[in-house]
């Protein structure tokens, strides 16, 4: 029987605007996402985004402080999908291998599906505001997942002598980030994606449970 979750993963907050403003904002985001399929973020100007959306540069700056800030808005849905994927393991399960495997395969697929968008975000982290938001998204995972690690240790399902749970989770999330970035920058195929997701899953299981089949 699944055990009670020690912590719930929080949902990302969305920005609320008036209906007319929402239409314009959505048009700008759609224009940016379309342009990112054609070229790198560095080669896209605010004027090009606004023009593609049928709006002015001043309209763009009414909604976004920079094109990098607009990229972070586009990625809210991606991050929300990753939060949802992690929720099953975080809620407690009798089959942590399956739950973690599903979550990490889902994360790998999200990175592949939104490859150009995620690379745009990674390349935009020279902007302090973008870096701060990216770091805050990562932190959404740390406390609840660390709570689950601690709960598994209390239940006797995971070894007690590992590093502090929050440190362990940050290390594992950092590994995910670097491995997935390398994967999408190389534009590797589905077979390589499946192998990577399985390797990441085994690493999480070994780090938390001391075995690949807890």
C-alpha positions, -999 to +999 in steps of 0.1 A: +000+000+000+013+035-009+025+055+021+015+090+029+034+118+012+056+139+036+055+169+013+035+179-018+053+193-048+040+229-053+023+240-086+039+268-105+020+300-103+008+315-136+007+352-144-029+365-146-038+393-171-069+408-186-084+389-215-071+414-242-037+415-226-036+377-224-042+374-261-014+398-269+009+381-245+001+347-258+008+359-294+042+372-283+051+338-267+038+319-297+059+341-320+090+335-299+085+297-298+081+297-336+113+317-341+132+294-318+124+266-342+142+285-369+173+300-351+191+304-318+179+329-292+210+350-297+199+356-333+164+366-325+156+403-317+128+417-297+117+435-329+114+402-348+093+387-320+070+416-319+067+418-357+060+380-360+032+386-334+018+416-353+027+439-324+052+467-316+084+465-296+068+487-269+040+461-267+066+434-261+082+454-233+048+459-217+047+422-210+083+411-207+115+428-196+136+409-221+134+381-246+151+359-219+122+366-195+098+356-223+117+323-226+112+315-189+074+321-193+073+296-222+090+270-200+064+272-172+045+243-187+076+222-191+085+227-154+049+220-144+051+187-163+083+177-144+066+185-111+036+163-121+059+135-131+078+135-098+046+136-077+039+098-078+072+089-062+069+118-038+035+106-026+049+073-016+047+040-035+054+003-031+073+004-063+098+033-062+117+019-092+087+022-114+077+056-101+112+071-104+116+055-138+083+070-151+093+104-137+127+104-152+116+091-186+090+118-186+116+144-178+139+132-206+110+133-230+101+169-220+137+180-226+137+163-260+103+177-270+112+213-260+149+210-269+153+244-285+133+261-258+153+246-230+186+254-247+175+290-251+168+291-213+202+275-205+219+300-229+201+329-213+213+323-178+238+352-181+207+373-173+206+374-135+167+375-135+166+343-156+192+325-135+173+335-103+140+321-118+156+289-130+172+283-096+138+289-079+122+263-102+149+238-092+143+246-056+106+237-060+118+200-061+143+200-033+123+203-001+095+178-010+118+153-026+142+155+003+112+150+026+105+118+007+141+106+010+139+112+048+106+093+050+121+064+031+150+063+056+126+064+086+107+035+071+139+015+068+136+012+030+167+035+024+200+035+043+203+059+071+240+067+066+238+087+034+244+124+030+217+149+042+186+144+021+185+180+007+222+178-003+216+144-020+186+157-039+205+188-051+234+166-063+210+143-082+191+172-098+224+187-108+234+155-125+200+154-143+206+189-156+241+183-169+233+149-184+201+162-201+218+193-214+245+173-230+219+150-245+198+178-261+228+198-273+240+167-291+205+161-304+207+124-296+181+099-309+153+081-290+174+050-283+201+072-266+173+090-247+160+057-234+194+046-223+201+079-206+168+078-187+175+043-175+210+053-164+197+083-145+170+061-129+195+036-117+218+063-103+189+078-083+179+044-070+215+035-060+220+069-044+188+068-023+182+030-017+217+015-022+202-009-049+188-007-084+158-027-073+145-015-039 
